[in-house]
Structures are given as C-alpha cells and as structure tokens.
C-alpha cells in the first residue's frame, strides 16, 4: 500500500493563491485613493471655513465699534448701531443679536480665546474638535465709550 506524503502546495496552487490575492487587493486601490482625496478635501474645507470666518470677523469689527471684549466673547455695535455678541455656543462660534437670534460663524470648535492686545487689535485663538489650533489678529476701528455700552 502506497501512502501519499502530501505536505505542501504545488507551484500552481501557490500561483493561483497569489492571483486571487492580487485580484482582491486591486479593489482596495480605488478606496485608498478615494480616502486620500477625501482627506485633502476635508483639509481644504476647514481652511476655507477658517478664511471665511476671519474675513467676516474682520468686516464686522472694522465697520462696527467694539463695546467689550472678554476671554470668550466679543461685544460690538455694527454700522447701523445694532448690538451683537460673538461667542462660543456648543461646538460653534456664533454671532448673536439681542432681538433676532444668531448666525453660526464657525463650526466644530472645541474652544476659543480672545485677548485684546492693544487699543485696536484682538488676538483670537481657536481650537477645533480635531485638535487643530488656528489663530489670527483682528483689528477693530474704535471702541465705544462706557456710557454708550449699555444695551
């Protein structure tokens, strides 16, 4: 009686296994490419949102008058003498009015800090939920006197 001592793979079986593995891995390449594209677009969107926020904030502060500034809020009056507060609320920075509600300015914000550097400049530092930290200096036109600051 003869016994088969089959203890390994033949060359054909190994090549077939490599072919199947290569075929399966070929499906992952578009996914990896898509993932890299998605990450790049997300970074571009975050940069665009930051740029829009800083541009809008600059426009608001240069055309309005600063009323007060704390570590977490900016109070100002716009050119029509309407009173606004820019503050962090939940995970966003919003522009709040006394009468008509609020407008989101920047989303996915973990924290923000505002420091008045001198008589015409604010330093703003924002930490996003993903850990990214961005900062900017914002100028403002003028400060409302304390007698006008009541609202």
C-alpha positions in Angstrom: 0.0 0.0 0.0 1.3 3.3 -1.1 0.8 6.5 1.1 0.6 10.0 -0.3 3.0 12.3 1.5 1.2 15.5 0.6 2.9 18.1 2.8 2.8 21.3 0.8 1.4 23.3 -2.0 2.3 22.9 -5.6 3.5 25.7 -7.7 0.2 26.0 -9.5 -1.7 26.3 -6.2 0.7 29.0 -5.0 0.3 31.0 -8.2 -3.5 30.6 -8.0 -3.5 31.9 -4.4 -1.3 34.9 -5.4 -3.6 35.7 -8.3 -6.7 35.6 -6.1 -4.9 37.8 -3.5 -3.8 40.3 -6.2 -7.4 40.4 -7.5 -8.8 41.2 -4.1 -6.2 43.8 -3.3 -6.9 45.6 -6.6 -10.3 46.5 -5.2 -8.6 48.4 -2.3 -6.6 50.7 -4.5 -9.6 52.9 -5.6 -10.7 53.0 -1.9 -7.3 54.2 -0.7 -7.2 56.8 -3.5 -10.7 58.0 -2.6 -9.7 58.2 1.1 -6.6 60.4 0.3 -8.8 62.6 -1.8 -11.4 62.9 0.9 -8.8 63.9 3.5 -7.4 66.5 1.1 -10.9 68.0 0.5 -11.7 68.0 4.2 -8.5 69.9 4.9 -9.3 72.4 2.1 -12.9 72.9 3.5 -11.5 73.5 7.0 -9.1 76.1 5.6 -11.8 77.7 3.6 -14.2 77.9 6.7 -11.4 79.5 8.7 -10.7 82.0 6.0 -14.3 82.9 5.7 -14.6 83.3 9.4 -11.6 85.6 9.7 -12.8 87.7 6.7 -16.3 88.0 8.1 -15.0 88.9 11.6 -12.6 91.5 10.1 -15.5 93.1 8.2 -17.8 93.1 11.2 -15.1 94.6 13.5 -13.8 97.2 11.1 -17.2 98.6 10.2 -18.5 98.4 13.7 -17.5 99.6 17.1 -16.1 97.4 19.9 -18.2 97.6 23.0 -16.4 95.0 25.2 -14.1 92.0 24.9 -13.7 89.1 27.4 -11.8 85.9 27.0 -14.7 84.2 25.3 -16.9 87.0 23.9 -16.7 90.0 21.6 -19.5 92.6 22.0 -19.8 95.2 19.4 -22.2 97.6 17.6 -22.4 97.5 13.8 -22.6 100.5 11.5 -26.5 100.6 12.0 -25.9 100.7 15.7 -27.3 97.2 16.3 -25.7 95.3 19.2 -24.1 91.9 18.6 -22.2 89.3 20.6 -19.7 86.9 19.1 -19.4 83.9 21.4 -18.9 80.2 21.5 -22.1 78.2 21.9 -21.9 74.3 22.0 -19.4 73.5 19.2 -19.7 76.6 17.2 -18.8 80.3 17.2 -21.9 82.4 16.6 -22.9 86.0 16.1 -25.8 86.6 18.4 -28.2 89.5 18.3 -30.4 90.7 21.1 -33.6 90.6 19.0 -33.4 88.3 16.0 -31.4 85.2 17.1 -28.0 84.0 16.0 -25.8 83.2 12.9 -23.2 80.4 13.0 -19.8 81.8 12.0 -17.5 78.8 12.6 -18.4 75.1 13.3 -16.6 72.2 15.0 -15.0 74.4 17.6 -13.8 72.9 20.9 -12.7 76.3 22.5 -11.7 79.8 21.6 -9.9 82.6 23.5 -10.0 86.3 22.7 -7.3 88.7 24.0 -7.3 92.4 23.4 -3.6 93.1 22.5 -3.8 96.9 22.3 -6.3 99.7 21.7 -7.1 98.4 18.1 -6.2 94.8 17.9 -7.6 91.4 19.1 -5.8 88.1 19.2 -8.1 85.1 18.6 -7.1 81.5 19.1 -9.5 78.7 18.1 -9.1 75.0 18.9 -11.1 72.7 16.7 -12.6 69.3 17.7 -9.9 67.5 15.7 -7.2 69.2 17.8 -6.2 71.8 15.2 -5.3 75.2 16.6 -5.6 78.3 14.5 -5.0 81.9 15.5 -5.3 85.4 14.0 -5.0 89.0 14.8 -8.1 91.1 14.1 -8.1 94.9 14.0 -11.1 97.0 15.0 -11.9 100.6 14.2 -12.9 102.1 17.5 -14.1 101.4 21.0 -17.5 102.5 22.2 -17.3 104.6 25.4 -18.6 103.1 28.6 -21.7 105.4 28.6 -22.7 104.0 25.1 -22.0 100.4 26.0 -25.3 99.8 27.8 -27.7 97.6 25.9 
